[in-house]
């Protein structure tokens, strides 16, 4: 078959195992939040504050621990780091079968979910940094897109799988179903042989020095620092706002939950389509293309500002999904090509932290901001801010091409990073 002929993406055994492992794992991961939400609301009498506290604990843990876990991704074989993270999360999911019962104090569930966030922080940088050791450089774009398609598809399929499992088994026993997916997916990782040699024991520096080295790398490669920093604010403005107001506004205006659910699904569908289209286009300045297309993410908040029709909202979320597709096609591969392999775990961990750090702040501020400015003016304002930030970052060195100029790599800073 041409699909598996020598030189094709799927001809690399390590990548195939990684992709199938990831596919199985993320289906369970997509079902988990649905089971968790139902179990929490059942346990705490339909209290949305408890649910918000528990869900927020997972994001908080991912933000706090990402820089630390990035060091481990560079110190140890990345496949071992991923196996540890996955089995740790599987054990936590199985524990919820016994803990997620009526009357269980919500802080106990929050602690388990916080630990899940630590597992997320451990696994995420390693899963991005491992690809250069499984694929040649010219296959990285396609490999990253294939990986992102799995994740996006899980966001579409996973909640449906979770809802079906809850209907058949109930929320608590759905955790068994989810945990089994975690274990089966992880088992494939044991057969992966990665082409990566962690830092030798005698060459290892102190943990703090390694941590600082990852942050210093992000700071010195200006386009990486600029895009992580600006994206953090953009996601605070857009995602922090729309994730809270989407269910509120659509339920109020259209008297149904269907618009909310469909919008989330078509966003993931749009991201898949956008990534695949980006790979097929011949783009001279990949960074510039990503940033200009990313401006369409503001269609979400604009559609919520003017919710004249459910079709307008759903269509806006599809366009917003398209806007993140180019990032999924080019961002990770550009970092993998630009950053020395032994530093990639730490760089991706800083990226993981930076891209999510301010989203909870946006969620907290959206209510007071809507009261102070008015809901519609606030939504229009954050849309404009998103576009202005997108345009301003184009002036930073390296952003247009997601690549520092040769003069940088010939300088003392560049030479030091290469070493």
Secondary structure, DSSP 8 states (H G I E B T S, - for coil): -GGGSTTSGGG-HHHHHHHHHHHHHHHHHHHHHHHHHHHHHHHTTS-HHHHHHHHHHHHHHHHHHHHHHHHHHHHS-HHHHHHHHHHHHHHHHHHHHHH-STT--HHHHHHHHHHHHHHHHHHHHHHHHTGGGTS-GGGHHHHHHHHHHHHHHHHHHHHHHHHHHHHHH-HHHHHHHHHHHHHHHHHGGGG---------GGG---HHHHHHHHHHHHHHSHHHHHHHHHHHHHHHHTHHHHHHHHHHHHHHHHSSSHHHHHHHHHHHHHHHHHHHHHHHS--S-HHHHHHHHHGGGGHHHHHHHT---HHHHHHHHHHHHHHHHHHHHHHHHHHHHHS-GGGHHHHHHHHHHHHHTTHHHHHHHHHHHHHHH-HHHHHHHHHHHHHHHHHHGGGSTTTTTTS--HHHHTSHHHHHHH-
